[in-house]
Amino acid sequence: MPIAIHGLTKRFGPVAALDGIELEVPDRAFVALLGPSGSGKTTLLRIVAGLERADAGQILVDGADIAAVPPRRRRIGFVFQHYALFRHMTVFGNIAFGLQVRPGDTRPAKAEIQRRVEELLTLVHLPGLGRRFPRQLSGGQRQRVALARALAIEPKLLLLDEPFGALDAKVRKELRVWLRELHDRTGLTSLFVTHDQEEALELADQVVVMRDGRIEQQGSPAALVDAPATAFVSSFLGDVNRLPCTVAEPNTVEVSGLRLPADTRGLAAGSKAIADIRPRAIRLLPAGTPISAHGDDRLVAGTARRVLHSATTVTVEAETPLSPDPIRIEADRYAPDLPAVSVGDPLTLRLPPPFVFPAER
């Protein structure tokens, strides 16, 4: 079911938790609401579910305004961060609960409930565990039960509020892959709240970046990473080297004498701006690579001040003339053209076109 949200506003005292939200969610899409704590993403999810009331605005599901529809009649599945399973009930009882409490005229027969629960246990890879209690399950298994419970009512929408937040990193990664496959299989429209950038970019068809109750940018993961609309989105989606610069001419900036091609977003020549460069977009070249005296080849010399190794990445912090702060470079440690680097080594860096934004006031 498609969702259309218009002018949604919610205040808690003097604080605007949501400030005129406009959002379109296509049918069958998996959309991530991404933002820091206090950005309004969970409040938005709870209002869609009917657990909070908006002060103003509309929520249309498949074209129908659901503002006056009680939560239990919205047919929306909700998965919470901390499972919210009933500890005194078995796995079977938890999954069946939403069906058993339906009004008499809509409640399925016992045999149908049994069939539905067993079907869901198989779907979430927990066959045969219906008689166990939540305390007898791992964290990942509990979250699968919570998801099965949300799916039992055959929802029109699936809402997930940081469902993996209480799990360790390895289990989170495994469940991310499984959840995406499950979404594709069920064909539901899903709204997923997270503050984890990697999670949002890996899972979602569309990512909505929120800040202070407003939407900063909405788009595909690739669009947000490759063309952030604001300085906040640029830095929130991943590490950046943020450098002061000047717009030299249309689509060219100058950073400490080095001219770089860039989308200057209509900023006038001479304007002060900031240039964001992702550490992974900088290339380490062999020391001694010749550098143009005119500064027009995107090359800059530096010195390695710190070198860090992980299982997959080499991180170098380099002293350069571009900034008093070190420039951070990240590279695949198995890249065949990666030169060996030690602390104190001279470096040659090739910079990419940066993301350019108006100077911060």
N, C-alpha and C positions, 0 to 999 in steps of 0.2 A: 504494500500500500504506500503511495506517495504521501509525504508530509509537507505542508506549507505553513510556515510560522510568520505572522505579520505583526509588527509593532509590539512584540512581547516585552512587558515591563514588570519588574518585581523589585520592591524596596523592602529592606529591613531597617526600619528607623531612617536615619539620614543616608544610609548606604544603598546605592542602586546596584543590586545583585545582577539585574538584567536591565539593559537600557535600550529599549526599542529594537529588539532582535528581529532581523529579517533572514529567514532561512528556508531553502527549498531542498528537500531530500527526495531523490527519485525513487520510484518503485524498485524494490529488490536491491537497493544500494546498501553498502556497508559504509557508514559514515562515522568518523572519529571526531569527537569533540576534544580538542587538545588545548591545554593552557595551564598556567601555574595555579597554585592554590588561591582561591578567592576570585577566580576569573568568571565564575558563574556557570560553569559547565554542568555541575551536579544539580544546581537549582533548575536549570533548563530541563534536564532529564526528569526531575521529580515533578515539574509542572506538566510535562507531556504525559507522565504516568497518572497524574491526578492526585499525587501525594502532597502537592503545594498548590495554592491558588495564585494565579497571576493578578496583578493590579490592573493591567490593561493588555489588550492584544488578542489575537486569534490563533488557534491551533486547528488546522484543517487536516483531517486524515481521510484520504480518498475523496476530498472535496467537502466533507461534512465537518462542521464545527463541533468539537467534542468538549467544549468548556463546561457544559451542563451535565455531561455524562459521568455518573459515579465511577470511581476507579475500577470496581469489580466488574462493571459492564463495558469497559473500554477494550477488553480482550487484548491487553498489552502484557507481555511477559517482562519481568524485571529481575535482573540478577545483580545481587549486592556484592560489595567487596569482601565482606566477611561471611559470605554464604547465607546467613540468616536461616539456617536449617532448624527445624524443631528437634531439639535434642532427645525428647522423650518418644519420638516417632522413629520407626524404621525407615530405611531408604524408600521402601515401597510406599509407606504412609506419607512421607514428605512429597513424593512425586504425585501421588494420587490426590493430595489435599485440595488443590484447586478445582478438581472435578467433583469431589465429594461434597463440597460446600456450595455448589451451584443450587439455585432454586429448583424445587421439585420438577417443574416442567422442562427444565433444560439439563437436569442431571442425568448422565449416562447410566445405563444398567451396570450392575456389579461386574458382569462378565466383560463388558466393553471397557470398563476402567482397568480390569486385570490385563486385558489384551493391550491396551494403550500403554500401561506402565512397562510391561515386558518389552514392548516394541521400543520404548524410549531407552530402557536400560541397555538394549543392544545398540541403539544408535549412539549412545555416549560411551560405549565400550565398557559397560559394567554389568554384563549378563550374569545372572545368578547371585547378585549381591543385594537383592531386595529385602532380605530379612536382617541385614546388618543395621547397626545404629551408627549415626554420624561419628561417634567417638572411635569406632573401629575402622575408620577410613583415613587415608592420607589426605593432605590438603588438596592435592590435585583431584582426587576422587570426590571429595566433598564439593568442589566447584563444579564437577560434572553433574553431580546430583542436583545442585542448585539450577544448573542450566536445563536439565531434564524437567525439573518442576516448572520452570518458566515456559517450556515448550508444551507441557501436558495440556494446557488450556487451548491449544491450537491458536496462538496469538496472531493478530494482524501485524503487530510490531514487536520487536525484541529490543529491550533497553538494557544496557550493561554498564554498571557503575564501577569502574576500576576492578573488574572481576578477578584479576590476577595479582592485585596489590599485596596480598598476604602470602604469596608463594615465593619460593626461592627462584633464582635466575634460570636454572636449567629447566625446572618444571614450567615456568612462565613461557619459555621459548617453545617447548613441546606443545603446550596448550594453545599457543597462538596459531600454530600451523593447523592444529586440529579444529579450532574454532572457525577459521576461515573456510576450511573444507566443509564443515557442518553448515555454515551460512550458505555456501554455494549449493549444497544439497537440498536445503529446506526452502530456498527462494524467498526468505523473509526480508523485510526491510529492517535494518538494524542500526541503532544509534549506540555508540560505544564511547564512554568517557575514560580518558586517561591523561596522565601528566607525563607519560613516557613517550618521547619523540620517536624512538625506534619502533615501539609497539604500534603507534598510529601509522607511521609511514609504511610499515610492513603489512599491516592488516587491511587498511581502508581503501575503498575506491575514491573517496573524497575525504579531505581533512579540513576541519573548521578550527582555525586558531582563534582562541578567545583571550581577551584581556580586559579586566575592569568592567565586566558586564557587557562588553561589545565584541563584535566579530571583527578581527583584524584582517583576515583573509580566508577565503574558501577556495579549494581547488584540488586537483589530483596531487598525490604525493610528489610526482615529478615536477609539476608546475610550481609548487611551493618551494621545493629545494632549489630549482633552477632559476626561479624568478620571484623571490620574496618581495611582497608589496611594501613592507615597512622595515625599518631598522630592527624593530622588536621581533618580527617574524624571522628575519635573517639570523639574529643571534639566538633566538629560542629554539630553532630547529637544529642547531649544532654549533660547535665551536667556530669562532671567527677571529681573525686578526683584524682589529678595528683601527684604521689609520686615518688621521686628518689629511684632507686633500683639498685641492682647488680645481674648479672646472676650468680647464685651459681653453677649451672650445667645445662645440657640440660633439658629444660622444668621445671626449678625451679628458682625462683628469691627470693632474700632476701631483705626485707624492714625493716630497723631498727631492725634486728635480727629475724624478723618473716619470715619464709620460706613459700612461696606460690607456688602452681603448676601453670604453665602458659606456653603458647606457646611462646617460646623465639626466634622464627623466625630465627634460625640459628646463633644467637649471641654467641660469644665465652664466655666460663666461665671466670668470672672476669670482663666482659664488664659492663660499666656503662649504665644504661638504665632508662626509665621512665615507671611506672606502672599506668595505668588508671583504676579506679574502679568507676562504676556508683553508685550514691547514692541509687537507688532502688534495687541494687543487694546486698546490705549489710543487714544482718539480725540482728535485735535487739533481744538479748536473755535475759531471766530473770537475774537480778543482782545476783551474787554469783555463776553463772555457772562456774565450775572448768576449769581452763586454764592450759594446759600442760606446764611444765617447759622447754620443748624442743622447744616450738614455732612451732610445726608441725601440729597443729590442726586447723589452720586458725582463731583462736580466739585471740582477743586483748581486754584489759580492757581500759575503758575510763570514762570520766565524762561529763555529759550533761551541756553545757554552754549556749545553746539557744534552745528553743522548740517553733515551729511555727505550728499553726493549720489552715487548710483550710477545705472546705466542704468535700473533699475526701482524703486528705493527711496529715500525720504528718511528719514534717521535724525537725530533730534533728541535731544540730552542736555539735560535741563532741571533747573534748581535749583528745588526745591519744599520746603514745610515737612514733607514726609513722611519725609525721610531726609537725613542729611548728605551722602550720596552722590547723584550725579545720577540722575534717572529717565530711562531710555532709552525712546524712542518710535520705532517704525518705521511708515511709511505708504507706500502705493502712490503713487509720484510722479505718476501720471496720474489719481488719484482726483479727480472733479470738485469735491468739497467740501473739498479740502485747502487750508487757508489758506497764503499765502506766509509763510515764516518766515526771519528773519535772526538772527544772534547779537545778543543783548541785547533781543530783542522780548519783551514780556509774552505769556504763553500761558494758555489755559484748557484743562485736560485732563479728559476724562471717563474714569473708571476702570471696568473691568469687575469683576464678582465675582471675587475672587482664589481661587487654590487655597490651602487652609489646612492646615498640618501642625503637629504638636507642636513646640515650640521646641527647637532643637538644644542638646544638653548639651555 
